[in-house]
Amino acid sequence: MTPRATGLRTRPPGVVDDLRAVGPVSRLLIGSQLAFNVGFFAVLPYLAAHLTDAIGLAGWLVGLVLGLRTFSQQGMFVVGGALTDRFGARPVVLAGCVLRVAGFAWLAFARDTASVIASVLLIGFAAALFSPAVETETARQAVRHEQATGTPRTRVLGLFSVAGQAGTLIGPPLGTLLLFTGFPTACLVGAGVFTLVLAAHLRWMPRRVPGAPEHGDRPRVREGVRALLGHRRFLLLCLAYSGYLLAYNQLYLALPQEVERATGTQTALGWLLAWASLLYIVAQLPLLRWVGDRLTRRAAVRWGLALLAAGFAAVPALAPLASLGGLLPSAVLVTALTLGQVLIVPTVRAWVPDLVDGARLGLFTGAMSSLSGLVVLLGSVPVGALLDLGGPAVWIVLAAVPLLGAACVPQSVSARASSAAR
């Protein structure tokens, strides 16, 4: 007799239940994402101050170093994805871990401009190997788990995203504590974290990952690039995702200016960003469960983009209420951007395996990150210029960005946002 027949209600599965169900490979990948972000955010938020105060680099040179790090990471995701298709996830993850350990150890003792730039580039390229490989294999295992159990793949991908956000939340305060003993200590602890990740993958990541393509089935990169450039629906999804990423990047560009305008200081910015991470962790899995049976993937992404647009529009709309609470527009913006992210990121990651050949999943996953990163890089310049002008018009323009992205979302072949669609 079922619980429904006896009048009993079943408890929705929690995080622990989901982790037990997904299998050892997925648990390893989810744990790796948590550790990756803890190690990363324990160091990188404090890099600019270290370069300025301890190394004595000029402001423009600090900006160049940070820009090179972003390019060597986000811009090279497509390389990591292509290598994952060619050689499998395990060797690419291991290579990324080795390079990240070397990069952080080098940065800990770098004292001249050339050494700083080289170590930062190494750190960025390590992430360009590690992240696409882990994301690709997580998506593949999520699809495999869905086919075997009927559990929506977004559940596994949601756990992966929650783990990343938890690392984002834990890393900065850990870095703050480590800075009491100096920036080199924070770097060495970061290197230690990645050494543990390396050891875990050496021990538990199988050489032949279940569900991965056989070596003979792995396509050549040139063939994959040709298929990618001709894939209209995937490119449209990339444009939609780029609209999301450019909008979400305003947490670090537009939000600080709004907080300072409203309060005269950026003191509250850290609390707002912590709220964003905490809200993501709390809301991710319940919201995905609620949406999964109600919306197609296309609708879920479009609703997420609409939430982003509403958050930007709320800033000038709530400006008259600033006397009641100067941070109200900023808090609403952060909440809307986070809830939009909750809907968009796992849904898009769940969608990509249905659009592409499984043997090319790494290339397409990496290409989406690289293309959207390029859009953010190009779009941040005019957005910065608009923010310098000030006024409510800038928020209307920002609201238009995710709406344009929503117009690009391709038709979904999926019946529901959480179902397997072929």
C-alpha positions, -999 to 999 in steps of 0.1 A, spaced: 0 0 0 14 34 -10 18 63 14 -9 82 -5 -34 53 -1 -28 52 37 -31 90 40 5 94 49 27 121 33 61 113 21 89 137 32 106 154 2 141 141 -2 167 163 15 203 171 5 217 141 24 191 118 7 201 132 -27 238 129 -21 233 92 -10 213 85 -42 236 101 -68 265 76 -67 302 79 -58 314 97 -89 288 125 -86 295 129 -49 332 132 -57 325 159 -84 301 178 -61 326 177 -32 353 189 -56 333 219 -66 329 228 -29 366 225 -23 375 243 -55 355 274 -45 367 273 -9 403 273 -20 397 299 -48 377 324 -28 401 322 2 427 338 -19 414 357 -50 392 384 -33 424 396 -16 447 395 -45 442 431 -56 451 445 -22 481 423 -20 494 434 -54 489 471 -45 501 471 -9 527 443 -7 540 441 -43 535 479 -50 520 475 -85 503 505 -100 465 505 -103 465 500 -141 488 470 -137 467 454 -110 437 458 -134 457 441 -161 467 412 -139 431 406 -128 419 409 -164 445 384 -176 434 360 -149 398 362 -160 408 357 -196 431 327 -189 402 311 -170 369 320 -186 382 326 -220 400 292 -221 371 271 -209 365 259 -245 401 245 -245 394 226 -212 361 213 -226 377 201 -259 404 183 -240 378 166 -218 361 153 -249 394 140 -263 410 125 -232 382 121 -207 375 140 -175 400 123 -151 433 134 -167 421 169 -174 409 173 -138 442 160 -125 462 183 -147 441 213 -135 447 204 -99 485 201 -104 486 234 -122 464 251 -95 487 238 -67 518 251 -86 501 284 -94 491 292 -57 525 280 -44 543 303 -69 520 333 -61 527 329 -24 564 338 -30 561 359 -62 576 394 -56 582 408 -91 557 417 -118 566 389 -142 563 362 -115 530 376 -104 516 376 -139 529 341 -147 515 326 -115 481 342 -119 479 330 -155 488 295 -143 460 297 -117 435 309 -143 444 282 -169 442 255 -142 406 265 -136 400 264 -174 410 228 -173 394 217 -140 360 234 -142 348 224 -177 359 188 -170 340 187 -137 309 204 -151 308 182 -182 311 150 -162 286 162 -136 261 168 -164 268 134 -180 263 117 -146 231 137 -139 216 124 -172 228 89 -165 212 91 -130 180 104 -144 178 76 -169 185 49 -143 162 62 -115 138 88 -130 151 115 -107 153 148 -125 188 156 -136 183 192 -123 185 176 -88 221 165 -93 230 198 -110 213 217 -83 234 200 -57 265 208 -77 255 245 -78 247 246 -41 281 231 -34 298 258 -54 278 286 -36 287 271 -3 324 273 -12 318 309 -23 303 316 11 330 298 32 361 309 12 362 347 19 359 345 57 385 317 57 408 339 37 402 368 61 413 346 90 444 334 71 454 370 62 462 375 99 493 354 92 499 369 57 488 365 21 514 338 14 498 316 41 464 320 24 480 310 -9 496 279 6 464 269 23 447 272 -11 474 250 -26 468 225 2 431 224 -6 438 216 -42 463 190 -32 435 172 -13 412 175 -44 440 160 -65 444 131 -40 407 125 -39 405 122 -77 435 100 -79 419 77 -53 382 77 -63 378 89 -99 377 58 -121 399 57 -152 368 47 -172 340 68 -159 305 51 -163 286 67 -192 316 84 -207 323 79 -245 347 52 -254 381 64 -266 373 54 -302 341 75 -302 358 107 -292 356 133 -320 384 154 -333 383 190 -321 380 205 -356 349 184 -363 334 195 -330 340 232 -337 323 229 -371 293 213 -355 292 240 -328 293 269 -352 265 253 -372 243 246 -342 217 274 -342 197 263 -312 228 260 -290 241 294 -301 208 309 -293 210 293 -258 245 308 -255 232 342 -263 204 338 -237 230 326 -211 252 355 -220 224 379 -212 221 362 -178 258 364 -171 262 400 -181 232 409 -159 244 388 -129 279 404 -132 263 437 -121 266 423 -85 302 434 -88 298 464 -111 265 482 -106 256 470 -71 287 485 -54 279 519 -69 243 517 -59 252 508 -23 277 537 -21 252 561 -36 225 550 -10 247 548 21 279 568 13 300 536 19 304 501 5 304 486 40 270 468 34 282 452 1 298 422 18 266 415 37 245 417 5 268 393 -13 267 369 17 229 371 15 231 362 -22 251 331 -15 229 321 15 197 326 -5 211 305 -33 220 277 -10 186 277 7 164 283 -23 181 262 -50 167 227 -44 131 236 -32 126 261 -61 139 236 -87 115 209 -73 86 234 -75 94 246 -110 103 211 -124 68 199 -127 53 232 -139 76 247 -165 94 237 -196 131 244 -197 125 273 -221 99 288 -197 122 283 -167 151 301 -183 128 329 -195 112 334 -161 147 335 -146 157 362 -171 125 381 -163 134 381 -126 167 397 -135 150 424 -155 125 430 -126 154 434 -102 170 461 -122 137 479 -128 130 478 -91 160 500 -83 146 533 -98 110 522 -89 119 519 -52 141 550 -51 113 572 -36 113 548 -6 150 553 1 142 574 31 126 543 47 156 521 40 185 532 18 194 496 10 159 484 0 165 488 -38 199 470 -35 184 442 -14 156 437 -39 181 437 -68 203 411 -51 173 389 -43 160 390 -78 194 383 -94 199 353 -71 165 338 -77 170 343 -114 203 325 -112 187 297 -93 163 291 -122 187 296 -150 220 279 -142 209 243 -134 183 245 -162 208 255 -188 233 229 -177 205 202 -178 195 214 -213 229 213 -230 232 174 -230 199 173 -250 211 196 -276 245 181 -284 262 148 -291 274 133 -258 309 129 -272 311 167 -277 295 177 -244 328 191 -230 335 213 -260 300 227 -260 300 232 -222 333 250 -224 323 271 -254 292 283 -236 313 296 -207 339 312 -231 314 329 -253 293 343 -224 326 354 -207 335 373 -239 301 390 -239 306 400 -203 340 414 -211 327 434 -241 295 445 -224 310 457 -192 327 486 -209 295 504 -221 277 494 -188 306 510 -169 302 542 -190 265 543 -183 270 539 -146 294 569 -147 265 589 -162 241 578 -134 204 584 -133 175 559 -136 180 554 -173 210 531 -167 187 507 -147 162 506 -176 191 497 -200 203 470 -176 167 456 -174 167 453 -212 197 431 -212 181 399 -198 149 407 -217 170 405 -249 184 372 -236 149 359 -230 140 367 -267 169 344 -277 159 313 -257 153 285 -283 123 263 -283 126 235 -258 121 199 -268 116 190 -231 81 185 -217 92 198 -183 122 217 -170 133 186 -150 125 158 -175 148 140 -198 141 152 -233 152 136 -265 
